[in-house]
Amino acid sequence: MSFDGRSLRYPLEALHKREGWRLDALRAELADATRRHEARSDECRRLEDEHRAVALSVLPTVTSAIDPARARSRLIYLSDLRSRLERAVEALNTLGQEQERLRADSRQQQARLEAIARHREAHFREQAALAAAQQAAQADDDWLRRRGATPDDARADATGEAR
């Protein structure tokens, strides 16, 4: 006899699905945070490049005369660039921390989901073993009936009771 597990129902199936949805949501959040981190990182690189270029343009060359008005406006712009760069780096660090938190939450959620899946498998194995034992007992009872004995007679023989 074989066991057909299709009729079994897992009592924690709703929890398993809900935890799976939570993991999907965390992964989507992590993907969004990663995109935002990459965009902010690109912005930081662009600001650094622009800052470097402006800083080099402020330096007087040997052959050029210093124009104080022009140098002043470039230094103000350079200072503004530096402030924007610092804010962008701060935002990048915050996004990096958010990414790490989401990664940790995703790992924890994945572990929860795997624990429920292991429990589910154990539950189904237990149910299959129980069903197999019931089928074996039923087969024994059927065999005894075919021989003319009743299952109660066989149990009495096994325990040593008188009929």
DSSP file (Angstrom, degrees, kcal/mol; ACC not computed):
  #  RESIDUE AA STRUCTURE BP1 BP2  ACC     N-H-->O    O-->H-N    N-H-->O    O-->H-N    TCO  KAPPA ALPHA  PHI   PSI    X-CA   Y-CA   Z-CA
    1    1 A M              0   0    0      0, 0.0     2,-0.3     0, 0.0   135,-0.0   0.000 360.0 360.0 360.0 143.6    0.0    0.0    0.0
    2    2 A S        -     0   0    0    133,-0.0     2,-0.5     2,-0.0     0, 0.0  -0.830 360.0-120.1-116.9 158.4    1.2    3.5   -0.7
    3    3 A F        -     0   0    0     -2,-0.3     2,-0.8     2,-0.0   125,-0.1  -0.822  13.9-154.5-100.6 130.3    0.4    6.7    1.0
    4    4 A D    >   -     0   0    0     -2,-0.5     3,-0.8     1,-0.1     4,-0.1  -0.890  10.3-176.3-105.4 105.6   -1.2    9.5   -0.9
    5    5 A G  G >   +     0   0    0     -2,-0.8     3,-1.3     1,-0.2    -1,-0.1   0.428  61.0  94.6 -82.7   1.4   -0.2   12.8    0.8
    6    6 A R  G 3  S+     0   0    0      1,-0.3    -1,-0.2     3,-0.0    -2,-0.0   0.788  80.8  56.7 -65.1 -25.1   -2.3   15.0   -1.4
    7    7 A S  G <  S+     0   0    0     -3,-0.8    -1,-0.3     2,-0.1    -2,-0.1   0.615  85.9 103.1 -82.3 -10.6   -5.2   14.9    1.0
    8    8 A L    <   -     0   0    0     -3,-1.3     2,-0.4    -4,-0.1   116,-0.0  -0.437  56.8-156.2 -74.4 146.2   -3.1   16.2    3.9
    9    9 A R        -     0   0    0     -2,-0.1    -2,-0.1   115,-0.0    -3,-0.0  -0.983  12.4-135.3-123.1 133.3   -3.4   19.8    4.9
   10   10 A Y    >   -     0   0    0     -2,-0.4     3,-1.6     1,-0.1     4,-0.2  -0.779   9.4-149.6 -88.9 121.8   -0.7   21.7    6.7
   11   11 A P  T 3  S+     0   0    0      0, 0.0     3,-0.3     0, 0.0     4,-0.2   0.749  95.5  49.0 -65.5 -22.4   -2.1   23.7    9.6
   12   12 A L  T 3> S+     0   0    0      1,-0.2     4,-2.4     2,-0.1     5,-0.2   0.113  74.3 113.5-102.3  22.1    0.5   26.5    9.3
   13   13 A E  H <> S+     0   0    0     -3,-1.6     4,-2.5     1,-0.2     5,-0.2   0.885  75.5  53.0 -61.4 -39.4    0.1   27.0    5.6
   14   14 A A  H  > S+     0   0    0     -3,-0.3     4,-2.5    -4,-0.2    -1,-0.2   0.909 110.4  47.8 -63.0 -41.1   -1.3   30.5    6.0
   15   15 A L  H  > S+     0   0    0      2,-0.2     4,-2.7     1,-0.2     5,-0.2   0.911 110.0  52.7 -64.1 -42.6    1.7   31.4    8.1
   16   16 A H  H  X S+     0   0    0     -4,-2.4     4,-1.9     1,-0.2    -2,-0.2   0.917 112.1  45.3 -59.6 -44.6    4.1   29.9    5.6
   17   17 A K  H  X S+     0   0    0     -4,-2.5     4,-2.4     2,-0.2    -2,-0.2   0.922 112.7  50.4 -65.5 -43.9    2.5   32.0    2.8
   18   18 A R  H  X S+     0   0    0     -4,-2.5     4,-2.2     1,-0.2    -2,-0.2   0.906 111.0  48.5 -62.7 -41.6    2.5   35.2    4.9
   19   19 A E  H  X S+     0   0    0     -4,-2.7     4,-2.1     2,-0.2    -1,-0.2   0.864 110.2  52.8 -66.6 -35.5    6.2   34.8    5.8
   20   20 A G  H  X S+     0   0    0     -4,-1.9     4,-2.3    -5,-0.2    -2,-0.2   0.897 108.9  49.3 -64.3 -40.7    7.0   34.2    2.1
   21   21 A W  H  X S+     0   0    0     -4,-2.4     4,-2.5     2,-0.2    -2,-0.2   0.895 109.1  52.5 -65.5 -39.2    5.2   37.4    1.2
   22   22 A R  H  X S+     0   0    0     -4,-2.2     4,-2.6     2,-0.2    -2,-0.2   0.914 109.0  49.8 -62.3 -41.5    7.1   39.2    3.9
   23   23 A L  H  X S+     0   0    0     -4,-2.1     4,-2.5     2,-0.2    -2,-0.2   0.922 110.3  50.3 -63.1 -43.2   10.4   37.9    2.4
   24   24 A D  H  X S+     0   0    0     -4,-2.3     4,-2.2     1,-0.2    -2,-0.2   0.914 111.2  49.0 -59.7 -42.8    9.3   39.0   -1.1
   25   25 A A  H  X S+     0   0    0     -4,-2.5     4,-2.4     2,-0.2    -2,-0.2   0.909 111.2  49.5 -64.8 -42.3    8.5   42.5    0.3
   26   26 A L  H  X S+     0   0    0     -4,-2.6     4,-2.6     1,-0.2    -2,-0.2   0.904 110.6  50.1 -63.5 -40.7   11.9   42.7    2.0
   27   27 A R  H  X S+     0   0    0     -4,-2.5     4,-2.4     2,-0.2    -1,-0.2   0.887 110.5  49.6 -65.5 -37.9   13.7   41.7   -1.1
   28   28 A A  H  X S+     0   0    0     -4,-2.2     4,-2.2     2,-0.2    -2,-0.2   0.909 111.9  48.7 -65.7 -41.4   11.8   44.3   -3.1
   29   29 A E  H  X S+     0   0    0     -4,-2.4     4,-2.7     2,-0.2    -2,-0.2   0.908 111.2  50.3 -62.6 -41.8   12.7   46.9   -0.5
   30   30 A L  H  X S+     0   0    0     -4,-2.6     4,-2.4     2,-0.2    -2,-0.2   0.905 109.4  50.7 -63.8 -41.8   16.3   45.8   -0.6
   31   31 A A  H  X S+     0   0    0     -4,-2.4     4,-2.2     2,-0.2    -1,-0.2   0.906 111.9  47.8 -62.6 -41.1   16.4   46.1   -4.4
   32   32 A D  H  X S+     0   0    0     -4,-2.2     4,-2.5     2,-0.2    -2,-0.2   0.920 111.8  49.4 -65.4 -43.5   14.9   49.6   -4.2
   33   33 A A  H  X S+     0   0    0     -4,-2.7     4,-2.4     1,-0.2    -2,-0.2   0.877 110.0  52.2 -63.1 -36.9   17.5   50.6   -1.6
   34   34 A T  H  X S+     0   0    0     -4,-2.4     4,-2.5     2,-0.2    -1,-0.2   0.909 109.4  48.9 -66.0 -42.2   20.3   49.2   -3.7
   35   35 A R  H  X S+     0   0    0     -4,-2.2     4,-2.4     2,-0.2    -2,-0.2   0.926 113.0  47.2 -62.2 -44.3   19.1   51.2   -6.7
   36   36 A R  H  X S+     0   0    0     -4,-2.5     4,-2.4     2,-0.2    -2,-0.2   0.886 111.6  51.3 -65.1 -37.6   18.9   54.4   -4.6
   37   37 A H  H  X S+     0   0    0     -4,-2.4     4,-2.5     2,-0.2    -2,-0.2   0.918 110.8  48.0 -64.5 -43.6   22.4   53.6   -3.2
   38   38 A E  H  X S+     0   0    0     -4,-2.5     4,-2.4     2,-0.2    -2,-0.2   0.903 112.1  49.3 -63.8 -41.1   23.8   53.2   -6.7
   39   39 A A  H  X S+     0   0    0     -4,-2.4     4,-2.1     2,-0.2    -2,-0.2   0.915 113.1  46.7 -64.3 -42.6   22.2   56.4   -7.9
   40   40 A R  H  X S+     0   0    0     -4,-2.4     4,-2.4     2,-0.2    -2,-0.2   0.879 110.8  52.9 -67.0 -37.0   23.6   58.3   -4.8
   41   41 A S  H  X S+     0   0    0     -4,-2.5     4,-2.3     2,-0.2    -2,-0.2   0.908 108.9  49.5 -63.7 -42.1   27.0   56.7   -5.4
   42   42 A D  H  X S+     0   0    0     -4,-2.4     4,-2.4     1,-0.2    -2,-0.2   0.902 110.1  51.2 -62.0 -40.9   26.9   57.9   -9.0
   43   43 A E  H  X S+     0   0    0     -4,-2.1     4,-2.7     2,-0.2    -2,-0.2   0.911 108.7  51.2 -63.4 -41.4   26.0   61.4   -7.8
   44   44 A C  H  X S+     0   0    0     -4,-2.4     4,-2.7     2,-0.2    -2,-0.2   0.918 110.5  48.7 -62.0 -43.5   28.9   61.4   -5.3
   45   45 A R  H  X S+     0   0    0     -4,-2.3     4,-2.5     2,-0.2    -1,-0.2   0.914 111.8  49.4 -62.7 -41.8   31.3   60.4   -8.1
   46   46 A R  H  X S+     0   0    0     -4,-2.4     4,-2.5     2,-0.2    -2,-0.2   0.922 112.6  47.1 -63.2 -44.2   30.0   63.2  -10.3
   47   47 A L  H  X S+     0   0    0     -4,-2.7     4,-2.8     2,-0.2    -2,-0.2   0.892 111.6  51.2 -64.9 -39.5   30.3   65.8   -7.6
   48   48 A E  H  X S+     0   0    0     -4,-2.7     4,-2.7     2,-0.2    -2,-0.2   0.926 111.6  47.6 -62.9 -43.7   33.8   64.6   -6.7
   49   49 A D  H  X S+     0   0    0     -4,-2.5     4,-2.4     2,-0.2    -2,-0.2   0.923 114.2  46.3 -62.5 -44.2   34.8   64.9  -10.4
   50   50 A E  H  X S+     0   0    0     -4,-2.5     4,-2.6     2,-0.2     5,-0.2   0.909 112.3  50.9 -65.8 -40.5   33.3   68.3  -10.7
   51   51 A H  H  X S+     0   0    0     -4,-2.8     4,-2.7     1,-0.2    -2,-0.2   0.924 110.9  48.9 -61.2 -45.1   34.9   69.4   -7.4
   52   52 A R  H  X S+     0   0    0     -4,-2.7     4,-2.2     2,-0.2    -1,-0.2   0.920 112.1  48.5 -61.0 -44.4   38.3   68.3   -8.6
   53   53 A A  H  X S+     0   0    0     -4,-2.4     4,-1.7     2,-0.2    -2,-0.2   0.911 114.0  45.1 -64.7 -42.9   37.9   70.1  -12.0
   54   54 A V  H  X S+     0   0    0     -4,-2.6     4,-1.4     2,-0.2    -1,-0.2   0.905 111.4  53.3 -68.4 -40.0   36.8   73.3  -10.3
   55   55 A A  H  X S+     0   0    0     -4,-2.7     4,-1.0    -5,-0.2     3,-0.2   0.895 110.1  48.0 -61.6 -39.7   39.6   73.1   -7.7
   56   56 A L  H  < S+     0   0    0     -4,-2.2    -1,-0.2     1,-0.2    -2,-0.2   0.850 108.7  54.1 -69.2 -33.0   42.1   72.7  -10.5
   57   57 A S  H  < S+     0   0    0     -4,-1.7    -1,-0.2     1,-0.2    -2,-0.2   0.752 102.9  57.8 -73.8 -21.6   40.7   75.6  -12.4
   58   58 A V  H  < S+     0   0    0     -4,-1.4    -1,-0.2    -3,-0.2    -2,-0.2   0.817  85.0  94.3 -76.1 -30.5   41.0   77.9   -9.4
   59   59 A L  S  < S-     0   0    0     -4,-1.0     2,-0.2    -3,-0.2    -3,-0.0  -0.420  80.8-125.1 -64.4 129.2   44.8   77.2   -9.2
   60   60 A P        -     0   0    0      0, 0.0     2,-0.2     0, 0.0    -1,-0.1  -0.480  20.0-136.0 -74.7 145.9   46.7   79.9  -11.0
   61   61 A T    >   -     0   0    0     -2,-0.2     3,-0.5     4,-0.1     5,-0.0  -0.520  24.6-106.6 -93.2 169.2   49.1   78.9  -13.6
   62   62 A V  T 3  S+     0   0    0      1,-0.2    -1,-0.1    -2,-0.2     0, 0.0   0.847 118.5  43.6 -64.1 -35.1   52.6   80.3  -14.1
   63   63 A T  T 3  S+     0   0    0      2,-0.1     2,-0.3     0, 0.0    -1,-0.2   0.587 101.7  79.9 -90.7 -10.2   51.6   82.2  -17.2
   64   64 A S  S <  S-     0   0    0     -3,-0.5     2,-0.2     1,-0.0     3,-0.0  -0.725  72.7-128.6-104.4 150.1   48.3   83.6  -16.0
   65   65 A A        -     0   0    0     -2,-0.3     2,-0.4    -5,-0.1    -4,-0.1  -0.617  33.3-104.6 -87.5 151.8   47.5   86.5  -13.8
   66   66 A I        -     0   0    0     -2,-0.2    -1,-0.1    -6,-0.1     0, 0.0  -0.653  25.8-159.0 -81.4 127.0   45.3   86.1  -10.8
   67   67 A D     >  -     0   0    0     -2,-0.4     4,-2.9     1,-0.2     5,-0.2  -0.901   3.9-163.0-104.3 102.5   41.8   87.6  -11.3
   68   68 A P  H  > S+     0   0    0      0, 0.0     4,-2.6     0, 0.0     5,-0.2   0.859  86.1  50.2 -57.7 -40.7   40.5   88.0   -7.7
   69   69 A A  H  > S+     0   0    0      2,-0.2     4,-2.1     1,-0.2     5,-0.2   0.929 114.7  43.4 -65.2 -44.6   36.8   88.4   -8.7
   70   70 A R  H  > S+     0   0    0      2,-0.2     4,-2.2     1,-0.2    -1,-0.2   0.916 114.8  49.6 -66.8 -42.6   36.9   85.3  -10.8
   71   71 A A  H  X S+     0   0    0     -4,-2.9     4,-2.4     1,-0.2    -2,-0.2   0.896 109.8  52.4 -63.5 -39.9   38.8   83.3   -8.2
   72   72 A R  H  X S+     0   0    0     -4,-2.6     4,-2.4    -5,-0.2    -2,-0.2   0.932 109.9  47.0 -63.0 -46.8   36.4   84.5   -5.5
   73   73 A S  H  X S+     0   0    0     -4,-2.1     4,-2.4     1,-0.2    -1,-0.2   0.889 113.5  48.9 -64.2 -38.1   33.3   83.3   -7.5
   74   74 A R  H  X S+     0   0    0     -4,-2.2     4,-2.8     2,-0.2    -1,-0.2   0.883 110.2  51.1 -69.3 -36.5   35.0   79.9   -8.2
   75   75 A L  H  X S+     0   0    0     -4,-2.4     4,-2.5     2,-0.2    -2,-0.2   0.888 110.3  49.2 -67.1 -38.0   36.0   79.5   -4.5
   76   76 A I  H  X S+     0   0    0     -4,-2.4     4,-2.4     2,-0.2    -2,-0.2   0.938 113.7  46.1 -63.7 -45.6   32.4   80.2   -3.5
   77   77 A Y  H  X S+     0   0    0     -4,-2.4     4,-2.6     1,-0.2    -2,-0.2   0.902 112.0  51.8 -62.3 -40.4   31.2   77.6   -6.1
   78   78 A L  H  X S+     0   0    0     -4,-2.8     4,-2.4     2,-0.2    -2,-0.2   0.902 109.3  49.7 -62.9 -42.0   33.8   75.2   -4.9
   79   79 A S  H  X S+     0   0    0     -4,-2.5     4,-2.1     2,-0.2    -1,-0.2   0.907 111.2  49.3 -63.1 -42.2   32.7   75.6   -1.3
   80   80 A D  H  X S+     0   0    0     -4,-2.4     4,-2.5     2,-0.2    -2,-0.2   0.906 110.5  50.6 -63.4 -42.3   29.1   75.0   -2.4
   81   81 A L  H  X S+     0   0    0     -4,-2.6     4,-2.7     1,-0.2    -2,-0.2   0.915 108.9  52.1 -60.2 -43.1   30.2   71.9   -4.3
   82   82 A R  H  X S+     0   0    0     -4,-2.4     4,-2.4     2,-0.2    -2,-0.2   0.907 109.6  48.8 -61.9 -42.2   32.0   70.6   -1.2
   83   83 A S  H  X S+     0   0    0     -4,-2.1     4,-2.3     2,-0.2    -1,-0.2   0.924 112.4  48.0 -63.4 -44.5   28.9   71.1    1.0
   84   84 A R  H  X S+     0   0    0     -4,-2.5     4,-2.4     1,-0.2    -2,-0.2   0.896 111.5  51.1 -62.4 -39.8   26.7   69.3   -1.6
   85   85 A L  H  X S+     0   0    0     -4,-2.7     4,-2.5     2,-0.2    -2,-0.2   0.912 109.1  49.9 -64.4 -42.9   29.3   66.5   -1.8
   86   86 A E  H  X S+     0   0    0     -4,-2.4     4,-2.3     2,-0.2    -2,-0.2   0.909 112.0  47.8 -63.5 -41.6   29.4   66.1    2.0
   87   87 A R  H  X S+     0   0    0     -4,-2.3     4,-2.5     2,-0.2    -1,-0.2   0.898 112.2  50.1 -64.8 -39.5   25.6   65.9    2.2
   88   88 A A  H  X S+     0   0    0     -4,-2.4     4,-2.3     2,-0.2    -2,-0.2   0.896 110.9  48.6 -66.1 -39.7   25.6   63.4   -0.7
   89   89 A V  H  X S+     0   0    0     -4,-2.5     4,-2.4     2,-0.2    -2,-0.2   0.897 111.1  50.7 -66.8 -39.8   28.2   61.2    1.1
   90   90 A E  H  X S+     0   0    0     -4,-2.3     4,-2.2     2,-0.2    -2,-0.2   0.929 111.9  46.8 -62.5 -45.0   26.2   61.4    4.3
   91   91 A A  H  X S+     0   0    0     -4,-2.5     4,-2.5     1,-0.2    -2,-0.2   0.877 110.5  53.9 -63.7 -37.4   23.1   60.3    2.5
   92   92 A L  H  X S+     0   0    0     -4,-2.3     4,-2.2     2,-0.2    -2,-0.2   0.912 108.5  48.8 -62.8 -43.0   25.1   57.5    0.8
   93   93 A N  H  X S+     0   0    0     -4,-2.4     4,-2.1     2,-0.2    -2,-0.2   0.899 110.7  50.5 -63.8 -40.5   26.2   56.3    4.2
   94   94 A T  H  X S+     0   0    0     -4,-2.2     4,-2.3     1,-0.2    -2,-0.2   0.917 110.8  48.8 -63.0 -43.0   22.6   56.4    5.5
   95   95 A L  H  X S+     0   0    0     -4,-2.5     4,-2.5     1,-0.2    -2,-0.2   0.877 108.7  54.1 -64.4 -36.7   21.5   54.4    2.4
   96   96 A G  H  X S+     0   0    0     -4,-2.2     4,-2.2     2,-0.2    -1,-0.2   0.898 108.8  48.3 -63.3 -40.3   24.3   51.9    3.0
   97   97 A Q  H  X S+     0   0    0     -4,-2.1     4,-2.4     2,-0.2    -2,-0.2   0.896 110.7  50.9 -65.9 -40.1   23.1   51.4    6.6
   98   98 A E  H  X S+     0   0    0     -4,-2.3     4,-2.6     2,-0.2    -2,-0.2   0.908 109.2  51.5 -63.1 -41.1   19.6   50.9    5.4
   99   99 A Q  H  X S+     0   0    0     -4,-2.5     4,-2.6     2,-0.2    -2,-0.2   0.930 110.0  48.7 -60.4 -45.7   20.8   48.3    2.9
  100  100 A E  H  X S+     0   0    0     -4,-2.2     4,-2.5     2,-0.2    -2,-0.2   0.903 111.3  49.9 -62.9 -41.2   22.7   46.4    5.6
  101  101 A R  H  X S+     0   0    0     -4,-2.4     4,-2.7     1,-0.2    -1,-0.2   0.927 112.1  47.8 -62.6 -43.9   19.6   46.4    7.8
  102  102 A L  H  X S+     0   0    0     -4,-2.6     4,-2.5     2,-0.2    -2,-0.2   0.873 110.6  51.8 -66.1 -36.7   17.4   45.2    5.0
  103  103 A R  H  X S+     0   0    0     -4,-2.6     4,-2.5     2,-0.2    -1,-0.2   0.936 111.7  46.5 -62.8 -45.2   20.0   42.4    4.2
  104  104 A A  H  X S+     0   0    0     -4,-2.5     4,-2.5     1,-0.2    -2,-0.2   0.921 113.2  49.0 -63.3 -43.9   19.9   41.3    7.8
  105  105 A D  H  X S+     0   0    0     -4,-2.7     4,-2.6     1,-0.2    -1,-0.2   0.891 111.3  50.6 -62.2 -39.1   16.1   41.4    7.9
  106  106 A S  H  X S+     0   0    0     -4,-2.5     4,-2.7     2,-0.2    -2,-0.2   0.911 110.5  48.5 -65.5 -42.6   16.0   39.4    4.7
  107  107 A R  H  X S+     0   0    0     -4,-2.5     4,-2.2     2,-0.2    -2,-0.2   0.920 113.4  47.6 -62.8 -42.5   18.4   36.8    6.0
  108  108 A Q  H  X S+     0   0    0     -4,-2.5     4,-2.1     2,-0.2    -2,-0.2   0.909 113.0  47.9 -65.0 -42.1   16.4   36.5    9.2
  109  109 A Q  H  X S+     0   0    0     -4,-2.6     4,-2.5     2,-0.2    -2,-0.2   0.890 110.1  52.6 -65.9 -39.3   13.1   36.2    7.3
  110  110 A Q  H  X S+     0   0    0     -4,-2.7     4,-2.5     1,-0.2    -1,-0.2   0.904 108.6  50.6 -62.1 -41.1   14.6   33.6    5.0
  111  111 A A  H  X S+     0   0    0     -4,-2.2     4,-2.2     2,-0.2    -2,-0.2   0.903 110.0  50.3 -63.6 -41.0   15.7   31.6    8.1
  112  112 A R  H  X S+     0   0    0     -4,-2.1     4,-2.2     2,-0.2    -2,-0.2   0.932 111.5  47.9 -60.3 -46.1   12.1   31.9    9.5
  113  113 A L  H  X S+     0   0    0     -4,-2.5     4,-2.2     1,-0.2    -2,-0.2   0.899 111.5  49.6 -63.6 -41.4   10.7   30.7    6.2
  114  114 A E  H  X S+     0   0    0     -4,-2.5     4,-2.5     2,-0.2    -1,-0.2   0.874 108.7  53.4 -65.7 -36.8   13.1   27.7    6.0
  115  115 A A  H  X S+     0   0    0     -4,-2.2     4,-2.3     2,-0.2    -2,-0.2   0.910 110.1  47.3 -64.5 -41.3   12.2   26.8    9.6
  116  116 A I  H  X S+     0   0    0     -4,-2.2     4,-2.5     2,-0.2    -2,-0.2   0.899 111.3  51.5 -65.9 -39.1    8.5   26.7    8.7
  117  117 A A  H  X S+     0   0    0     -4,-2.2     4,-2.5     2,-0.2    -2,-0.2   0.906 110.0  48.8 -64.4 -41.2    9.4   24.6    5.6
  118  118 A R  H  X S+     0   0    0     -4,-2.5     4,-2.5     2,-0.2    -2,-0.2   0.914 111.8  49.5 -63.8 -41.4   11.4   22.1    7.7
  119  119 A H  H  X S+     0   0    0     -4,-2.3     4,-2.7     2,-0.2    -2,-0.2   0.904 109.8  51.8 -62.4 -40.8    8.5   21.9   10.1
  120  120 A R  H  X S+     0   0    0     -4,-2.5     4,-2.6     2,-0.2    -2,-0.2   0.934 110.0  47.9 -61.7 -47.0    6.1   21.3    7.2
  121  121 A E  H  X S+     0   0    0     -4,-2.5     4,-2.5     1,-0.2    -1,-0.2   0.916 112.9  48.7 -60.8 -42.9    8.2   18.5    5.9
  122  122 A A  H  X S+     0   0    0     -4,-2.5     4,-2.6     2,-0.2    -1,-0.2   0.901 110.3  52.4 -63.5 -40.5    8.5   16.9    9.3
  123  123 A H  H  X S+     0   0    0     -4,-2.7     4,-2.6     1,-0.2    -2,-0.2   0.929 111.3  45.8 -60.9 -46.0    4.7   17.2    9.7
  124  124 A F  H  X S+     0   0    0     -4,-2.6     4,-2.5     2,-0.2    -2,-0.2   0.880 112.3  50.8 -68.0 -37.1    4.1   15.5    6.4
  125  125 A R  H  X S+     0   0    0     -4,-2.5     4,-2.5     2,-0.2    -1,-0.2   0.922 111.8  48.4 -63.5 -42.2    6.6   12.7    7.2
  126  126 A E  H  X S+     0   0    0     -4,-2.6     4,-2.5     2,-0.2    -2,-0.2   0.917 112.5  47.9 -62.6 -44.2    4.9   12.2   10.6
  127  127 A Q  H  X S+     0   0    0     -4,-2.6     4,-2.6     2,-0.2    -1,-0.2   0.882 111.6  50.5 -65.4 -37.8    1.5   12.1    8.9
  128  128 A A  H  X S+     0   0    0     -4,-2.5     4,-2.6     2,-0.2    -2,-0.2   0.910 111.0  48.5 -66.2 -41.6    2.7    9.7    6.3
  129  129 A A  H  X S+     0   0    0     -4,-2.5     4,-2.4     2,-0.2    -2,-0.2   0.914 112.5  48.7 -64.3 -42.1    4.2    7.4    9.0
  130  130 A L  H  X S+     0   0    0     -4,-2.5     4,-2.4     2,-0.2    -2,-0.2   0.924 112.8  47.3 -62.8 -44.6    0.9    7.5   11.0
  131  131 A A  H  X S+     0   0    0     -4,-2.6     4,-2.6     2,-0.2    -2,-0.2   0.895 111.3  51.5 -64.2 -39.5   -1.1    6.7    7.9
  132  132 A A  H  X S+     0   0    0     -4,-2.6     4,-2.6     2,-0.2    -2,-0.2   0.906 110.1  49.2 -64.2 -40.7    1.3    3.9    7.0
  133  133 A A  H  X S+     0   0    0     -4,-2.4     4,-2.4     2,-0.2    -2,-0.2   0.905 112.2  48.3 -64.6 -40.6    0.9    2.5   10.5
  134  134 A Q  H  X S+     0   0    0     -4,-2.4     4,-2.4     2,-0.2    -2,-0.2   0.898 112.4  48.6 -65.6 -40.1   -2.8    2.7   10.2
  135  135 A Q  H  X S+     0   0    0     -4,-2.6     4,-2.6     2,-0.2    -2,-0.2   0.897 111.2  50.2 -66.3 -39.6   -2.8    1.0    6.8
  136  136 A A  H  X S+     0   0    0     -4,-2.6     4,-2.5     2,-0.2    -2,-0.2   0.918 111.3  48.4 -64.9 -42.1   -0.5   -1.7    8.2
  137  137 A A  H  X S+     0   0    0     -4,-2.4     4,-2.6     2,-0.2    -2,-0.2   0.908 112.1  49.3 -63.4 -41.4   -2.9   -2.3   11.1
  138  138 A Q  H  X S+     0   0    0     -4,-2.4     4,-2.6     2,-0.2    -2,-0.2   0.906 110.5  50.3 -63.8 -41.4   -5.8   -2.4    8.7
  139  139 A A  H  X S+     0   0    0     -4,-2.6     4,-2.4     2,-0.2    -2,-0.2   0.901 110.8  49.9 -64.2 -40.1   -4.0   -4.9    6.5
  140  140 A D  H  X S+     0   0    0     -4,-2.5     4,-2.5     2,-0.2    -2,-0.2   0.932 111.4  48.3 -63.0 -45.0   -3.2   -7.1    9.6
  141  141 A D  H  X S+     0   0    0     -4,-2.6     4,-2.4     1,-0.2    -2,-0.2   0.908 111.3  50.4 -61.5 -42.0   -6.9   -7.0   10.6
  142  142 A D  H  X S+     0   0    0     -4,-2.6     4,-2.1     2,-0.2    -1,-0.2   0.909 110.7  49.5 -62.1 -41.9   -8.0   -7.8    7.0
  143  143 A W  H  X S+     0   0    0     -4,-2.4     4,-1.4     1,-0.2    -2,-0.2   0.916 111.0  49.2 -64.5 -43.0   -5.6  -10.8    7.0
  144  144 A L  H  X>S+     0   0    0     -4,-2.5     5,-2.0     1,-0.2     4,-0.5   0.903 109.7  51.7 -63.5 -40.8   -6.8  -12.0   10.4
  145  145 A R  H ><5S+     0   0    0     -4,-2.4     3,-1.1     1,-0.2    -1,-0.2   0.899 107.1  53.1 -63.3 -40.2  -10.5  -11.8    9.2
  146  146 A R  H 3<5S+     0   0    0     -4,-2.1    -1,-0.2     1,-0.3    -2,-0.2   0.827 107.2  52.6 -65.1 -30.1   -9.6  -13.8    6.1
  147  147 A R  H 3<5S-     0   0    0     -4,-1.4    -1,-0.3     2,-0.2    -2,-0.2   0.551 122.7-106.9 -81.7  -8.2   -8.1  -16.5    8.3
  148  148 A G  T <<5S+     0   0    0     -3,-1.1     2,-0.2    -4,-0.5    -3,-0.2   0.408  84.4 112.8  98.8  -2.3  -11.3  -16.6   10.4
  149  149 A A      < -     0   0    0     -5,-2.0    -1,-0.4    -6,-0.2    -2,-0.2  -0.666  61.8-127.4 -99.8 158.8  -10.0  -14.9   13.5
  150  150 A T     >  -     0   0    0     -2,-0.2     4,-1.8    -3,-0.1     3,-0.4  -0.713  22.5-116.0 -99.9 156.4  -11.0  -11.5   14.7
  151  151 A P  H  > S+     0   0    0      0, 0.0     4,-1.9     0, 0.0     5,-0.2   0.835 117.9  57.2 -58.8 -31.2   -8.6   -8.7   15.5
  152  152 A D  H  > S+     0   0    0      2,-0.2     4,-2.2     1,-0.2     5,-0.2   0.880 103.7  52.8 -68.1 -36.2   -9.7   -8.9   19.1
  153  153 A D  H  > S+     0   0    0     -3,-0.4     4,-2.3     1,-0.2    -1,-0.2   0.918 109.2  49.3 -62.1 -43.1   -8.7  -12.6   19.2
  154  154 A A  H  X S+     0   0    0     -4,-1.8     4,-2.0     1,-0.2    -1,-0.2   0.876 111.0  49.2 -65.6 -37.9   -5.3  -11.7   17.9
  155  155 A R  H  X S+     0   0    0     -4,-1.9     4,-1.7     2,-0.2    -1,-0.2   0.888 110.2  51.1 -69.0 -37.1   -4.8   -9.0   20.5
  156  156 A A  H  X>S+     0   0    0     -4,-2.2     5,-1.8     1,-0.2     4,-1.3   0.900 110.2  50.0 -66.6 -39.0   -5.9  -11.3   23.2
  157  157 A D  H  <5S+     0   0    0     -4,-2.3    -2,-0.2     1,-0.2    -1,-0.2   0.897 109.5  51.5 -63.8 -39.6   -3.4  -13.9   22.0
  158  158 A A  H  <5S+     0   0    0     -4,-2.0    -1,-0.2     1,-0.2    -2,-0.2   0.836 115.8  40.0 -68.2 -32.8   -0.6  -11.3   22.0
  159  159 A T  H  <5S-     0   0    0     -4,-1.7    -1,-0.2    -5,-0.1    -2,-0.2   0.580 111.0-117.9 -94.6 -10.1   -1.4  -10.2   25.6
  160  160 A G  T  <5 +     0   0    0     -4,-1.3    -3,-0.2     1,-0.3     2,-0.1   0.654  61.1 148.7  85.8  15.7   -2.0  -13.7   26.9
  161  161 A E      < -     0   0    0     -5,-1.8    -1,-0.3    -6,-0.2     2,-0.2  -0.477  50.2-108.9 -80.6 154.2   -5.6  -13.2   27.9
  162  162 A A              0   0    0     -2,-0.1    -1,-0.1     1,-0.1    -5,-0.0  -0.532 360.0 360.0 -80.7 150.6   -8.1  -16.0   27.7
  163  163 A R              0   0    0     -2,-0.2    -1,-0.1    -6,-0.0    -2,-0.0   0.454 360.0 360.0 -83.5 360.0  -10.8  -15.9   25.0
